[in-house]
């Protein structure tokens, strides 16, 4: 498919007003993307687990109005008007209006809330942008009832990507690939796709506990970090490495080689942060307690012959990954040994999920 396939070309039904609510998840990349070109095209392919409990719930009230030159909207986040979030969403609407011309004919009141702290490295832009997108596609479905669910999901991923690259991986689940890759059938730079091969049972109900080391705003945004890859001395080698790792993890996810999975996922996490450390200007998003947790995980794994491992997103928080068969023991370990390194002992027990879902009101 190409971009013209996502243009809004026909309207079969008139809709004067509509209120819809969608809940879409965050995701955690196993093979990371870091570096992109306009418009939101990744420099390498990536794959992520879709999460279940870490999500954004967004309601949009659409009211028909006279056509305008740009989208008009009010924004509320967790019950409060949030004008400082508006520029990013306004830019998103500007990018998508050629594909969703109908948004220029509605006033929108957007109300969102997260089940997790915003801007702390749990991909809040991914769940937030994908939730807005699913609301828009709900309206598009009302305007054109002939749209298939398959097309809606694909266009939603395509649109969400234009707001936040990783949002393209939050429409479906449990594993989503974004970025064109010769070894992944159907993969594209334009949208995410469900991992197209049979997953080994050990990965079907994988667990992810997110340890909230730092709930504050990141000192360097992901957007800034991505841009620093343009002149990064190791960028091209990193893009090659990531695509090679995606081919490797594709086989691992099918054959269930969990020890190799651990090695690859942890290496990917540390490589992501190595790119930050070697950018110019350089920056560090990990905190001392991030490293304490990593060392504790390594110690526990060695002493208990466990399959626990960690990954990191672009932040200080640690995602603790483990098979469902070790859920009881690992959660005791987290509570007794790792929670102390979290801000206010706060962590979230999560697991792989299956993507966006409507909330009926």
C-alpha positions, 0 to 999 in steps of 0.5 A, spaced: 500 500 500 502 507 499 499 513 502 494 514 497 490 508 499 489 512 505 485 518 502 478 519 505 474 519 498 467 518 499 462 519 504 456 515 504 452 518 511 451 524 514 453 525 521 452 531 525 454 529 532 458 523 535 461 522 541 466 516 542 471 513 547 477 508 545 482 505 550 489 504 547 495 501 550 502 503 550 507 498 548 514 496 549 519 495 544 524 489 544 528 491 538 528 499 538 527 504 533 531 510 534 532 515 528 527 517 523 526 521 517 520 525 515 514 524 515 515 519 521 519 514 517 523 509 521 531 508 520 530 501 522 524 496 523 522 495 530 518 490 534 514 491 540 509 487 545 503 490 546 501 492 553 494 490 557 494 495 563 498 501 561 493 504 556 490 511 555 482 512 555 480 518 550 473 520 549 472 525 543 466 529 542 465 531 535 460 537 533 459 538 525 461 546 524 462 550 517 469 547 514 475 551 516 482 551 514 485 547 520 482 542 525 479 546 531 479 542 538 479 543 546 483 538 550 483 536 557 488 531 560 485 527 566 480 532 567 484 539 566 485 543 560 491 542 557 493 547 553 501 545 553 499 539 550 495 542 544 501 544 539 503 536 538 496 534 537 495 540 532 501 538 528 498 531 528 492 534 525 495 538 520 499 532 518 493 527 517 488 532 514 489 530 507 487 523 509 482 525 514 479 531 510 472 531 515 476 533 521 476 540 518 468 540 518 467 538 526 469 541 532 472 536 537 473 536 545 478 531 547 478 528 554 484 523 555 487 520 561 492 515 562 493 509 567 500 510 568 504 517 569 505 521 563 512 522 560 516 518 564 518 512 559 512 508 558 510 510 551 505 515 553 505 518 546 504 511 543 497 510 547 495 517 547 496 518 539 493 511 537 487 513 542 485 519 538 486 516 532 481 510 533 476 515 535 477 519 528 477 512 525 470 511 529 467 517 526 470 515 519 466 508 519 460 512 521 461 517 515 463 511 510 460 504 513 463 500 508 470 500 511 472 494 513 476 492 520 482 490 517 482 497 513 480 501 519 486 498 523 491 499 517 489 506 516 489 507 524 496 505 524 498 509 518 495 515 522 497 514 529 505 514 526 504 521 524 503 523 531 508 518 534 512 513 531 511 508 536 503 509 536 503 505 530 505 499 534 499 500 539 493 499 535 493 491 535 497 486 539 500 482 542 506 483 537 507 488 532 512 490 527 513 497 524 518 498 519 519 495 512 524 489 513 525 483 507 524 477 512 517 480 515 512 479 510 507 485 509 512 489 513 512 497 512 514 503 514 507 506 513 504 502 518 505 497 523 503 490 522 501 484 527 507 479 527 505 474 521 508 468 524 506 463 529 508 465 536 511 460 541 506 459 547 512 461 552 511 468 549 503 468 548 502 471 555 508 474 557 509 478 563 512 485 564 512 489 570 514 496 569 518 499 575 517 506 576 524 509 578 522 516 576 515 519 574 517 526 572 518 529 565 524 526 561 530 531 561 530 530 553 524 528 549 524 522 544 523 527 539 530 530 540 533 524 541 531 521 535 533 528 531 540 527 534 541 520 530 542 524 524 549 526 525 550 520 530 557 517 528 554 510 530 548 511 526 548 507 520 551 501 524 546 501 529 540 501 524 544 495 521 544 492 527 537 493 529 534 490 522 539 484 523 536 483 531 529 483 528 531 477 523 534 474 529 528 475 534 523 473 529 526 466 529 526 466 537 519 468 537 517 462 533 522 457 536 521 459 543 529 460 545 528 464 551 535 464 553 537 467 546 531 472 547 534 475 554 540 476 551 538 480 545 532 484 548 537 486 554 543 488 549 537 492 545 535 496 551 543 498 553 544 499 545 538 504 545 541 508 551 548 507 548 546 511 542 544 517 547 550 517 551 554 517 544 550 523 541 552 530 541 549 533 545 550 527 549 545 525 555 543 520 560 536 518 561 537 512 566 538 514 574 542 510 579 536 506 581 535 504 574 542 500 574 541 498 581 535 494 578 539 491 572 544 488 577 539 485 582 535 482 576 542 479 573 544 477 580 537 474 581 537 470 574 544 467 576 542 465 583 535 462 581 536 460 573 530 464 572 528 467 565 527 474 568 530 479 564 529 487 563 528 492 557 528 500 557 524 505 553 527 512 552 527 513 560 529 511 567 524 506 568 525 498 567 521 493 564 521 487 567 520 481 562 518 474 564 514 468 562 508 467 565 510 460 569 515 464 573 509 470 575 509 468 582 516 468 584 518 474 580 512 478 583 515 476 590 522 478 588 519 485 585 515 486 591 521 484 596 527 486 592 526 491 587 520 496 589 525 499 594 528 502 588 522 505 585 519 512 586 514 511 592 515 503 591 511 504 585 510 499 580 505 496 575 504 489 573 502 488 566 502 483 561 502 482 553 495 485 550 491 485 544 490 492 542 485 498 542 478 497 544 472 501 544 469 503 551 461 503 550 458 509 554 
